Amino acid sequence: MPLRVKAFFGTSENAVKSQIWISVSVCVLVAIIKKRLNLSRSLCELLQILSLNLFEKTPLDRALSRIPAAPESEQDDKQLILF
């Protein structure tokens, strides 16, 4: 999983290293959550869900289990297929 560091907030070597290590730590923590809760979603999907629920007081297991997985085969009639 690639680290999603779009821009660095500091210009010093220490600031850049800190931001990279924080990004790595978040990826590892999400991977641990995925394994412990036995989730079938990808790490990217879990990161998106967690970013949307960042300031809620909902426990992680409840927040991640209440969102149903979208079936890949169904398509909206109004949605155009590009590829």
N, C-alpha and C positions, 0 to 999 in steps of 0.2 A: 504494500500500500504506500503510495507516494505521500510525502509530507506536503501539506497544503500551506506553505508559507509564501504568501503573495508579496509581502513587503516587510522589511525589517523596521521596527520602531526606533531602534537606536543605531548609531553608526560605529560604536566602538566594538572591538573584537569580543569583549565580554558580553555585550548586549546581544550580538548576533548568536554567539554560542548559547546563551541562556534561552533565547527564543527557539532555537533548534532543539535543545534538550527538553523544553516544555512540550513542543510538538511531538517528539518521540515518546515522552511520558504519557501524553494523552492517548496516543495510538496504542500503547501497551495496556493502559487501563481499560480502554474500550475492548480490546481483545480478551482481557481477563473477564470482563462483564459478559461478553458474548459466550465464552466457554462455561462460566459458572451458571448462567441462566439458560444454557443450551438453546441459543437463538439461532435461527436459520438465516437471518438477514446478513447482508454483507457489512463489513466494517464501515464503508462509506454511508450506507443507509442508517446505521446506528448513530454515526456522528451527526448526520442531518437531523435525526429525531431528537437527539440530545441537545443540539443547538437550538431547536425550537422550544424545548422544554427546560431551558437553562435555569430560569428563575422560579420555577414551580416547586412546591414542596412535596410533590408526589414521589413516593419511593420508586427507584429505578425499575424494579421488577414489575410493578404495576404499570408504569409509564410505557415500558417497552412491550408488554404483553397485551395492552388494550388496543394497540394499533394493528388492525388485521393486515396480513400480507396481500398485496394487490395481485390478482391473477394476471399472468403475462399474456394469456391467450385472448382475453377479452379486450375489445377495442371500442371506443366510443364511436358512434355512427358519424359524428361531426368531425372527428379527428382525421386529418389527412395523413397518409403514409408517404414519407419522404424518400425512404430507401427501400 
